[in-house]
Amino acid sequence: MGISPVAFAVELTFRDARQVRRSIHLAHREYWRPLAEQGVLVGTGPWADGSGVLLIVQVPDDAAARDLVRGDPYVRSQSIAEVRIRQWHVLLGVPEGERVPGIVRPRDGQSAEARSREPLTPHEHRIALMMLEGMTNRQIAEHFSVSTRAVELHITRIYRKLDIGRRAQLAAAMPWGQRSYL
């Protein structure tokens, strides 16, 4: 019988976000992509000010979380000033053993694409990838020359189709067949 995974919040603070090369950012995404497909990476997203990244991972213990972080291209390139790893239930103030609602859902072995009720359209997929790149709704709207409200409506449909409630859950739920939005 296997050990039940525990959710951990991993906070990576950049030394200088302006100096993180795009190639390292892309390598970071490629490193975590298969882990998201396996259900190890549950959610992710950049900090609002761009000075770091939050990752939510499901692993057996904090040593396993540290091992994952050591392999991250941001960490290997020494772009990270500080790493904080804490159990997710502690951050939320939920006693150990109680379920954390809406954060960690059990994996059934299927990919996110197989779990979704309806597949993303190519346009929704492009918008989702732009969100994963850290683009704001306004930046996405400017890219497509549409209103922010139009982008918000697309994002609502994306969330509904992927059965998620916020941007931080997108990486784990994203179908990865198409890799570019350009």
N, C-alpha and C positions, 0 to 999 in steps of 0.2 A: 504494500500500500504506500503511495507516494505522499510526500509532505505537501500540505495545502499551501498555495502561494499567499503571500502577504503583499498588500499594496504599499509601495514606498513612493514618497515625493522626493525627486532629485532636482535640486536647484543648482544650476551652473551659472556663475557670475563671470562675465567676460572681463579680461584685463582692460581691453579697449575695444568696444564693439565696432568702432569705425575701422579698425585695422584687421578685423577677421576677414580673410580672403573668401571670395565666393566659392572657390574650389573646396575649401574646408567645410563651408556650409553645406555644399552638395554632398560631400563625403559623409558628413554627419547624418543627413537625411537617408543616404543609402545604407549606412550602418544600422539605423533603427528600423528601416522599412521591413526587413524580414522578421524582426522581433515584434513589430506591430501585427504582422500577419499571423504570427504564432500566439498572439495574445499576451506576450510579455510586456510590450509597451501598450499601455491602456489609453494614455492621453499625453498630449504635448502642446506646447505653445510658447511663443516668445513673451518676455515681459513687456508690458505696455510701453516702457521707455526704451526698449531694445537693448538693455544692458545685461540680459541673461535669458536663460531658457528654463522652463519647468517641464520635467518629464514625470509621468506617473507610470511606475512599472510594477508588475506582479511577479515576485520571485520568492523562493523559499525563505530567505533570510537576508540580513543586511550585508553579509559577506558576498552573496551573489549579486546584490545591487552594486556594491563597490567594484566587483569584477566587470560588470557591464560598463560602468562609467569609465574604468581604466581604458577600455577599448574605444571609447568615443573619440572621433577625430579632433574635436575641439580640445579635449584633454591631452591627447597625444601631441598636438601641435603647440601646447603650452599657451593656448588662447584663454584659458580659464584661470581666474584669480582665486576663486573659492568654489568648493563643492560642498553642498549640504545634503545629507541623505537622512530622511526621517520617515517613520511609519506614518502612513496617510491617516489612520484613525487617530493618532496622537495630535496631528495638526488640526483635525476637525473637532477634537474634544470628545470623541466617541470612545466609550470604554472598550477595551480589547475583547474580542469575541462577538461584539454586536456588529451587525451588518451596516456598512456605510451605504446609505441609499443613493442610487443613481451614479455611483462612481465606478465600482468594479463589478462588472457583470460576468457571470461564468461563461467560459468559452465552450462551445460544443464541438470544436474541431473543424468547423466550417470556416471558410474565408468570409470576410465582411461582405464580399460581393454575393456570395451564396445566401447570406442571412438577410440581405436587403429585400424589401418587398418589390421594389421596382428599380431597375438600373438607372444610374445617372445618365442624363443626356450628355453628349460631348461638350456642350457649353457649360453645363453644371460641373462637369469634371474639370474643365479649365478653371472655373471660378474656385473650386475646392483646392486645386493645386496652387493657385495664387494665394489663397488664404494660408496654406501650409508654408508658403514662402515668407509669410509675415506681412503681406500687403493688407492695408486697411480697406474697409468698404469703399471709402472715397477714392483711394488709389485704383482699386479695381474698376470703379465706375468711370474714372478718367481714362483708363486703358481702353475701355469699350465705348467711350463717349456716350454714356447713359447716365441716368440719375442714380444717386445712392439708394433711393427707394427701390429701383428696379433690381439692384444688386441684393438688397435686403430680402426681397421676395424670392430671388433665386436661392439665397442662403437658407431661407426657411424651408424651401422644397428639398434642398440638399439634406438638411438636418432630419426632415421627416423621412426621406427615403433611406437614410443611413441609421435611423433610429437613435439619434444622439440629440443632446440639448445644448451643446456649446462647442466653441472652436477647439478647446483643449482636447476634446474627444475625437476630433476629426482624423488624426493620423492613424489611430487604431481601427477606425471604421472604414477608411478609404479603400475603394477598389483600386488596385495598382496597375491595371493593364496599360493605361496611357500615361506617359511620363512627362509630357511637355504641354504647356498651355500656349506656346507661341505659334 
